[in-house]
């Protein structure tokens, strides 16, 4: 449900990353430190995402 896409082409270049989720969470980072921070944010989102924390029965009931 959540995706993280990182582009780090090599030495002397600027890495970029995008994080998105089906729940609507979107984030983008440019630069090494910001990309590393986005990785942490992405992990935290996956742990708290309402689509991942909702039980199967709750999803069926909502439908």
C-alpha positions, -999 to 999 in steps of 0.1 A, spaced: 0 0 0 29 24 6 58 29 -18 92 44 -15 112 53 -46 148 64 -42 171 76 -70 208 78 -60 227 79 -93 263 80 -80 290 101 -66 287 139 -71 250 137 -78 220 146 -57 197 118 -45 160 121 -46 132 101 -30 94 99 -32 71 83 -7 34 77 -14 5 56 -1 -29 47 -12 -43 66 19 -32 99 3 2 104 21 27 120 -3 62 133 3 93 141 -17 129 148 -7 160 161 -25 195 158 -10 211 132 11 200 142 46 164 149 35 162 116 17 174 98 49 148 117 69 121 107 43 131 71 47 124 74 85 91 92 78 81 65 53 87 38 79 67 57 105 38 62 81 37 25 73 34 17 110 6 42 115 -12 42 81 -50 38 86 -51 14 57 -26 -9 73 -38 -6 109 -75 -12 101 -85 -48 106 -100 -68 78 -134 -69 95 -135 -31 99 -127 -27 62 -155 -51 52 -179 -33 75 -171 0 59 -177 -13 25 
